[in-house]
């Protein structure tokens, strides 16, 4: 049985923690009881101390496997201020620095490594030569082991083999998000034995989650981002990051960019400026954020629709860690549904096309990049390995289709968003009262709160079937087809431009008066408004 007094003593003396948050002590006790442990705790809920405290209590070395060097260095920097018994092996350090770390393995309590390091013959040789006792193997960001995620890291599949060399070591795994499928993968691929599972709810009282439909995303940013307010703006392309950062700076909104196209030094410099509040806004791809602990981020905005729910949850979890009110907004326009489908086609070219690229010599730069993306997706190093991986390729494609469909359902939702997210991750469903749907439902919009054009649109919707193509709806409203002459609302909005039409539709969607289908091209009155209109 773990010594609870010793846990409290280390918590107070090293980490200055006087009391634990919900379930933290239970996780620490499970690990110190030498039971394999899997903890699913939302971003910002204090996962690091769950393995750092046991590591300082256990007699031997704890190995922490983490996917990003920047994340590793950040954690070592913070931990080094509390104890001298930690270090990292990384490609960011010089050969001499890494050798110095290897020479003092016997003195260390915590060593951070990337999963690729576990295959290094030199590293394995040093562990054996110095007869290092590994008490615990920690797998941070454990969702990277799963084929169900965009964050899949092939090297994570090697962790189980490494663990077999140290069969007495406790395996502990941590992640902020895990659907039931991902949980199953983590347990299976890491070879966890009779494990204990701990998970905390995604719901946070101080975080308001919303999807904002708008025909002008840039205008939305300029209207809602405030000077001096810390924010993260996520985009799906490096070009958009650069464009938006430049635009925001020209409007006196201090911003910096962060994406994989920058050098490691540039990324580190921009991140540091953001952390020190020299820049208020970081405009980034999903390359930014893992392990970032800036407590005063007030707003996380997704300029482009997120490509998967898991990634989205990770990213919005960076807002409001100081427990003050924070906002997570995803911006959506009519093109985003098609963009999701285009991304799928780009990420998964036709199999015949892939095999043709494999056989072709002198591929152009674009095709070579796409071929390499497929190899990375499948965890392969050579194109010659492709033919035997057709089944895996189509499994990954099927998984991605399911993920994209989940995102489409989320953005088209006319229900509590946190309830949807809870169901997605296997949590008990509940109404959060803090998302855009719950807030607008409380406001109870009546006809007196709507403009004449909005009322006209609602009246016209009521004359259509439950769901109608928005293209057909607009054609009738502006009087394009004589065949619609006798239909309700014909030519009532003659001359209305396309952008103005979409703005009206989006205003009604943001008020939860209009529902969208998952393809974003069909709409109808929400149930409550449909009934209200029948009575009026």
Secondary structure by P-SEA (a helix, b strand, c coil): cccaaaaaaaaaacccccccccaaaaaaaaaaaccbbbbbcccccccccaaaaaaaaccbbbbbbbccaaaaaaaaaaaaaccccbbbbcccccaaaaaaaaaacccccbbbbcccccccaaaaaaaaaacccccbbbbccccccccccccccccccaaaaaaaacccbbbbbbbccccaaaaaaaaaaacccbbbbbbbbcccccbbbbbbbbccaaaaaaacccccbbbbbbbccaaaaaaaaaaaaaaccccccccccccaaaaaaaaaaaaaccccccccccccccccccccccbbbcccccccaaaaaaaaccccccccbbbbbbbbccaaaaaaaaaaaaacccaaaaaaaaacccccaaaaaaaaaaaaaacccccccccccaaaaaaaaaaaaaaaaaaaaaaaccccaaaaaaaaaccbbbbccccaaaaaaaaccccccccaaaaaaaaaaaaccccccaaaaaaaaacccccccccccccccccccaaaaaaaaaaaaaacccccccccccccccaaaaaaaaac
